[in-house]
């Protein structure tokens, strides 16, 4: 049996194929319940390899240990099934991922997409891996290499444009990124990734008013029915943060961003990142930090993904959770010794970042700056986007200012002004840094 793009599927029948293609579309628009769709396909035909792989990627790319364990079980249960060469490539890639080889999994999926450029799941999963490993060129090129084999008549074309848009943005081609992102949303108004890509362009260009308008329009058109919604609301909050509209930031935080007090790592990352930005400016969050730290605490001994660890430490530090902070540092030290790609993510960026955040909270601003300064240029290696990793720079600048290091503070402030000249926050930072020289 073949799917709608002509790819052979092992173990499928008409009923299970319908469930699978519904699940794939749900993944591509980041809406609905693709796990339920994958489960329905598997229940219908348990040996449907690509339905199992859809579920495996959904769990394997969620960046927490419990979900990775589910993906590991799926891989073990299907690796000996009969399958096509393409499907075997997926299974091999998932095996590398659950074995700790994030970069290797991405490479294997790139090989699959090279031979099967219409394999939407290989492209989608590979794109997410590129995001989690901070591989900006591959965020762009993985999709660019396949796009000539796609056109607007094909199901899922909007998702290819959305992914390409994000890759273009992360490599600095803002005009092309915005055009591709807008086109993806035009084709599929519920494409949360396309909306997200355009928001990133506007964030990097400091187009706060445009960003607020874009996101509010997206939410009015149904973007709130998406498992990208928390992150996209976070982007809306960032525009308000840059404008100094802290009451609006808290309104969004207490509502759509973290009103439900989610325990999903990806949602807690956004919550931590937003509160920490406010914290750097001396804006008190009250009991919000305690609630967030409570939800991060079970993951303090996770040690799965260094990017998450940094955000957990923000909550532990701000909430005064000394024991949880110690557990997290010990877990990171063990992760460095455990092997796999996360060992490198943690050693090179994650551990200095969490130590720097803790030093900052302890008032040791000099040490915080010494720890955070060297990782600026390599922070992309532990994943996230330019917008997300900006919190490292913001913390470094604030540490330099609070330590009284006028030369370092002014240098960093001027660099930010060059990079983000239209940001009101850039002006605030520069004025504070220049004020050090007059005292």
Order of alpha helices (4+ residues) and beta strands (2+ residues): alpha-alpha-alpha-alpha-alpha-alpha-alpha-alpha-alpha-alpha-alpha-alpha-alpha-alpha-alpha-alpha-alpha-alpha-alpha-alpha-alpha-alpha-alpha-alpha
